[in-house]
Structures are given as C-alpha cells and as structure tokens.
Amino acid sequence: MCLVLPSRVVALGDNQLEVELADGQRAMVDATLKPDFSVGDYVLVDRGIVVDSIAADEAQVILSMYREIGELLEAEDARA
C-alpha cells in the first residue's frame, strides 16, 4: 500500500519542486502533471510525483494523524 504524503514546497524548478517532507528531509519531486505552485504551498506526493495540491490546514491535519499513528505503533512495539 502506498501513502500519499503532504509536503511543503521550498523551491521551484523546471517541472520540479524541492519539497520538505514530514520528517524534515528535502527531496526533488516531479511536477510535470501539475506545474503551477508557489513556495509555501502544500502538495501531495506519491512515489516522487506531485499528484495534487492541498490546503495548508488539511496538510497539517494529515501530518498530525500520521504522527499519531507512528506513536501508537511505537507504543505497541514497546509492549510486545
């Protein structure tokens, strides 16, 4: 199963964006399918390709849910 990850645009290039991922790392992603973005926008990235844009508040909700799931999984592993 693949998860589409919200990422914040930090730099623009020719059909590429540099984005900040949920863990703080940065990556170059392909924006050929959806090329009109600005620095600070949030995009949904799947396997290195921008598939859509997303409102900042929605991105924060999704990222918060991913963090919560990660914490729950870590707690479960600690009990095992």
C-alpha positions as CSV (number, residue, x, y, z in Angstrom):
1,M,0.0,0.0,0.0
2,C,1.3,3.5,-0.8
3,L,0.6,6.6,1.2
4,V,0.3,10.0,-0.4
5,L,2.4,12.4,1.6
6,P,1.7,16.1,2.1
7,S,4.9,18.1,1.6
8,R,5.7,21.8,1.7
9,V,7.2,23.4,-1.4
10,V,10.5,25.1,-0.6
11,A,11.9,25.8,-4.1
12,L,10.7,25.8,-7.7
13,G,12.4,24.4,-10.8
14,D,11.6,23.5,-14.3
15,N,8.8,20.9,-13.9
16,Q,10.3,20.0,-10.5
17,L,9.8,21.2,-6.9
18,E,12.0,20.9,-3.9
19,V,9.8,19.9,-1.0
20,E,10.2,19.4,2.7
21,L,8.9,16.0,3.8
22,A,7.2,15.2,7.0
23,D,10.4,14.1,8.7
24,G,12.2,17.4,7.7
25,Q,14.2,16.0,4.9
26,R,14.1,17.6,1.5
27,A,13.5,16.0,-1.9
28,M,13.2,16.9,-5.5
29,V,9.8,15.8,-7.0
30,D,8.4,15.8,-10.5
31,A,5.7,18.5,-11.0
32,T,5.1,17.8,-14.7
33,L,1.5,16.8,-14.2
34,K,0.7,19.9,-12.0
35,P,3.2,22.6,-12.7
36,D,1.7,25.8,-11.1
37,F,2.9,26.1,-7.5
38,S,4.5,28.7,-5.2
39,V,7.0,28.4,-2.4
40,G,5.0,27.6,0.8
41,D,2.2,25.6,-1.0
42,Y,1.5,22.1,0.2
43,V,1.4,19.3,-2.4
44,L,0.5,15.6,-2.3
45,V,3.5,13.4,-3.4
46,D,3.2,9.8,-4.5
47,R,6.4,8.0,-5.4
48,G,8.2,11.2,-6.3
49,I,5.4,12.7,-8.4
50,V,3.2,15.6,-7.4
51,V,-0.4,14.4,-7.8
52,D,-2.3,17.4,-6.4
53,S,-2.2,20.4,-4.2
54,I,-3.7,20.6,-0.7
55,A,-4.7,23.4,1.7
56,A,-2.2,24.0,4.5
57,D,-4.7,23.3,7.2
58,E,-5.6,20.0,5.6
59,A,-1.9,19.1,5.2
60,Q,-1.4,19.7,8.9
61,V,-4.3,17.5,9.9
62,I,-3.0,14.6,7.8
63,L,0.6,15.0,9.1
64,S,-0.7,15.1,12.6
65,M,-2.6,11.9,12.0
66,Y,0.5,10.2,10.6
67,R,2.5,11.3,13.6
68,E,-0.2,9.9,15.9
69,I,-0.3,6.6,14.1
70,G,3.5,6.4,14.3
71,E,3.4,7.0,18.1
72,L,0.7,4.3,18.5
73,L,2.7,1.8,16.6
74,E,5.9,2.6,18.6
75,A,3.9,2.1,21.8
76,E,2.5,-1.2,20.6
77,D,6.0,-2.4,19.7
78,A,7.3,-1.4,23.1
79,R,4.6,-3.6,24.7
80,A,5.4,-6.6,22.6
